[in-house]
Amino acid sequence: MADATPTLHHADTDLEIHKVVVGPMDNNVFVLKCRHTGDAVLIDAANEHERLLELAKALASGERHQRTI
């Protein structure tokens, strides 16, 4: 993914929630991903569609987007 900003917002044994802030209005976009099946849903894809497509491809390939503390 071109943007190196970590996206992982929350994770537990069942799911991951990834958060990205996009657009001039700083819209929050979320991807909820099942850790068991790999299925995911994109919520409120308001802007920067190419960036979100890159994130979706990275998550599908198993690339990590961990939150740094």
Contacts in CASP RR format, 6 or more apart in sequence:
PFRMAT RR
TARGET T0000
AUTHOR 0000-0000-0000
METHOD contacts of the structure
MODEL  1
MADATPTLHHADTDLEIHKVVVGPMDNNVFVLKCRHTGDAVLIDAANEHE
RLLELAKALASGERHQRTI
1 51 0 8 1.000
1 54 0 8 1.000
1 55 0 8 1.000
1 58 0 8 1.000
1 63 0 8 1.000
1 65 0 8 1.000
2 51 0 8 1.000
2 54 0 8 1.000
3 51 0 8 1.000
3 54 0 8 1.000
5 20 0 8 1.000
6 65 0 8 1.000
6 66 0 8 1.000
6 67 0 8 1.000
6 68 0 8 1.000
7 18 0 8 1.000
7 19 0 8 1.000
7 20 0 8 1.000
7 31 0 8 1.000
7 55 0 8 1.000
7 65 0 8 1.000
7 67 0 8 1.000
8 16 0 8 1.000
8 17 0 8 1.000
8 18 0 8 1.000
8 64 0 8 1.000
8 65 0 8 1.000
8 66 0 8 1.000
8 67 0 8 1.000
9 17 0 8 1.000
9 18 0 8 1.000
9 19 0 8 1.000
9 30 0 8 1.000
9 67 0 8 1.000
10 16 0 8 1.000
10 17 0 8 1.000
11 17 0 8 1.000
11 35 0 8 1.000
13 35 0 8 1.000
14 34 0 8 1.000
14 35 0 8 1.000
14 36 0 8 1.000
15 32 0 8 1.000
15 33 0 8 1.000
15 34 0 8 1.000
15 35 0 8 1.000
16 31 0 8 1.000
16 32 0 8 1.000
16 33 0 8 1.000
16 35 0 8 1.000
17 30 0 8 1.000
17 31 0 8 1.000
17 32 0 8 1.000
17 33 0 8 1.000
18 30 0 8 1.000
18 31 0 8 1.000
18 32 0 8 1.000
18 33 0 8 1.000
18 55 0 8 1.000
18 59 0 8 1.000
18 65 0 8 1.000
19 28 0 8 1.000
19 29 0 8 1.000
19 30 0 8 1.000
20 28 0 8 1.000
20 29 0 8 1.000
20 30 0 8 1.000
20 31 0 8 1.000
20 48 0 8 1.000
20 51 0 8 1.000
20 52 0 8 1.000
20 55 0 8 1.000
21 27 0 8 1.000
21 28 0 8 1.000
21 29 0 8 1.000
22 29 0 8 1.000
22 46 0 8 1.000
22 47 0 8 1.000
22 48 0 8 1.000
22 51 0 8 1.000
22 52 0 8 1.000
23 46 0 8 1.000
23 47 0 8 1.000
23 48 0 8 1.000
24 47 0 8 1.000
25 46 0 8 1.000
25 47 0 8 1.000
27 44 0 8 1.000
27 46 0 8 1.000
27 47 0 8 1.000
28 44 0 8 1.000
29 42 0 8 1.000
29 43 0 8 1.000
29 44 0 8 1.000
29 45 0 8 1.000
29 46 0 8 1.000
29 52 0 8 1.000
30 42 0 8 1.000
30 43 0 8 1.000
30 44 0 8 1.000
31 40 0 8 1.000
31 41 0 8 1.000
31 42 0 8 1.000
31 43 0 8 1.000
31 55 0 8 1.000
31 56 0 8 1.000
31 59 0 8 1.000
32 40 0 8 1.000
32 41 0 8 1.000
32 43 0 8 1.000
33 39 0 8 1.000
33 40 0 8 1.000
33 59 0 8 1.000
34 40 0 8 1.000
38 60 0 8 1.000
40 56 0 8 1.000
40 59 0 8 1.000
40 60 0 8 1.000
42 52 0 8 1.000
42 56 0 8 1.000
45 52 0 8 1.000
55 65 0 8 1.000
58 65 0 8 1.000
59 65 0 8 1.000
END
